[in-house]
Amino acid sequence: MWVEIAGDRPGPLLCLDACIDTAPAGDPALWSEPPFSATVQRHRLLGRGAADSKSGVAILAHVARTFAASGLPRGTLHVLFDADEHTGRFGGARAYLAANARPPDAVSLGYPGNDCIVVGSRGFLRARVEFQGRAAHSGEIARTGVNAVTKAADFALVRNLAVEWGPRNVRVNAIAPGIVKTDFARALWENEELMKRRNAATPLRRIAAPEEIGPVAAFLASPAASFITGQIIVADGGVTISS
């Protein structure tokens, strides 16, 4: 849904944006109330998407109603409630940008997590950095992602600490495993469809067992690895080299 509130005079274009779709609710039995009932208890809205991002939708709707009633002195206000955000495809936002000849000068996102307005940009610095990852949305069960930024940061930390602490004879290495059959990754390896695709993309055609990762750590901590530092040991069954 896209609403435009025109001001009395020309000016900047501001967009108020919040998503109206949600991540999957999972097992309804784990909810204290039906996940899509929008139940209110003690002035709190319960249910899937109450924070992400129905509260943002409600707040921005009140802001828009205030401006529509009082008038906008200058500029234009767009109110955008878009879908397809939790799939990672951002179809609603893409359709808005494609249909709007003038991109907004600023966007205010109704998103949970902070008790204050967070400034997302005060200008920009262009740089090009390339590292490997896999795009996905946190709420998308069918497709898992790899956060390339945090992975690159972890790798850089290992290398920098190895250089800094090397003169003290402190070695720093890291293990980069693929999916390991642990309780932490249970939601992944119990998903048969996901595992079917994952195994097909893995040269060894399976995921790792914990006892296959532990010995790698033992080796790095042993005298046999006394001259190894600043390295990332990839133990992923060949996923990285095949993707």
QUITARA-V756773 format. One record per helix or strand. SS is the DSSP state (H for helix, E for strand). FROM is the first residue (numbers start at 0). TO is the last residue. If there is no record, write none. Layout:
ss:SS from:FROM to:TO
ss:SS from:FROM to:TO
//
This chain:
ss:E from:1 to:5
ss:E from:8 to:18
ss:H from:27 to:29
ss:E from:39 to:40
ss:E from:43 to:44
ss:H from:49 to:69
ss:E from:73 to:81
ss:H from:90 to:98
ss:E from:105 to:108
ss:E from:133 to:133
ss:E from:145 to:145
ss:H from:147 to:165
ss:E from:173 to:176
ss:E from:179 to:179
ss:H from:185 to:188
ss:H from:191 to:199
ss:E from:207 to:207
ss:H from:209 to:220
ss:H from:222 to:224
ss:E from:231 to:234
ss:H from:238 to:241
//
